[in-house]
Amino acid sequence: MDSQTASTVSLPMVTVVGAICSTHDDGLKVNRLVQSMLNQGHSVTLDFHGVKLVTPSFYSAAVGNLFSTFREDNVCFRLKVIELP
């Protein structure tokens, strides 16, 4: 899939994880979802609307290794984070 035909997948964290995003395991769950979507050529939006708490452990597990796994100049690497509390 090239960059002109790639779609954007929105992952609502309140649905995927809940209003409290705190555990490393939940972060890994999100990471696997994001990696799958990025590998398919999609852009991904992590939507934190409705989330009350995000811990560093969760966030690190969710997105920390994506920057080393997907090079910034790779057209398939498009990640957006919105409404992070």
C-alpha positions as CSV (number, residue, x, y, z in Angstrom):
1,M,0.0,0.0,0.0
2,D,1.5,3.3,-1.0
3,S,1.3,6.5,1.0
4,Q,-1.4,7.9,-1.3
5,T,-3.8,4.9,-0.7
6,A,-3.0,4.4,3.0
7,S,-6.0,4.8,5.3
8,T,-5.9,6.1,8.9
9,V,-7.0,3.8,11.6
10,S,-8.2,5.4,14.8
11,L,-7.7,3.4,18.0
12,P,-9.8,4.9,20.9
13,M,-7.9,4.0,24.0
14,V,-11.0,4.3,26.2
15,T,-12.4,1.3,24.2
16,V,-9.2,-0.6,23.7
17,V,-7.9,-0.3,27.3
18,G,-10.3,1.8,29.4
19,A,-10.3,5.1,31.1
20,I,-7.1,4.2,33.1
21,C,-4.1,3.4,30.9
22,S,-1.7,2.3,33.5
23,T,-0.2,-1.2,33.0
24,H,2.8,-2.3,31.0
25,D,0.7,-5.2,29.6
26,D,-2.0,-2.9,28.3
27,G,0.7,-0.8,26.7
28,L,2.1,-3.9,24.9
29,K,-1.4,-4.8,23.7
30,V,-1.7,-1.3,22.1
31,N,1.8,-1.7,20.7
32,R,0.9,-4.9,19.0
33,L,-2.2,-3.3,17.5
34,V,-0.2,-0.2,16.3
35,Q,2.6,-2.3,14.8
36,S,0.1,-4.5,12.9
37,M,-1.6,-1.4,11.4
38,L,1.7,0.3,10.5
39,N,3.0,-2.9,8.9
40,Q,-0.1,-2.9,6.8
41,G,0.7,0.6,5.6
42,H,-1.9,2.4,7.6
43,S,-1.6,5.6,9.5
44,V,-2.6,5.2,13.1
45,T,-4.2,7.7,15.5
46,L,-4.1,6.9,19.2
47,D,-7.2,8.7,20.6
48,F,-7.1,9.3,24.3
49,H,-10.4,11.1,24.5
50,G,-12.2,10.0,27.7
51,V,-9.0,8.6,29.3
52,K,-8.4,10.0,32.7
53,L,-4.9,8.6,33.4
54,V,-1.9,7.5,31.4
55,T,1.2,6.2,33.2
56,P,4.7,6.4,31.8
57,S,4.9,2.6,32.0
58,F,1.8,2.3,29.7
59,Y,3.0,4.9,27.3
60,S,6.5,3.6,27.1
61,A,5.2,0.1,26.3
62,A,2.7,1.4,23.8
63,V,4.9,3.6,21.7
64,G,8.4,3.6,23.0
65,N,9.9,1.0,20.7
66,L,8.0,2.1,17.6
67,F,10.5,4.9,16.8
68,S,13.4,2.3,16.7
69,T,11.3,-0.3,14.9
70,F,9.9,2.0,12.2
71,R,12.4,4.5,10.8
72,E,11.1,8.1,10.6
73,D,11.7,8.2,6.9
74,N,9.7,5.1,6.3
75,V,6.5,6.2,4.5
76,C,4.5,3.5,6.4
77,F,5.4,5.0,9.8
78,R,2.7,7.5,10.6
79,L,1.5,7.8,14.2
80,K,-0.5,10.5,15.7
81,V,-1.5,10.9,19.4
82,I,-4.5,13.1,20.3
83,E,-6.1,14.2,23.5
84,L,-3.4,12.8,25.8
85,P,-4.3,13.7,29.4
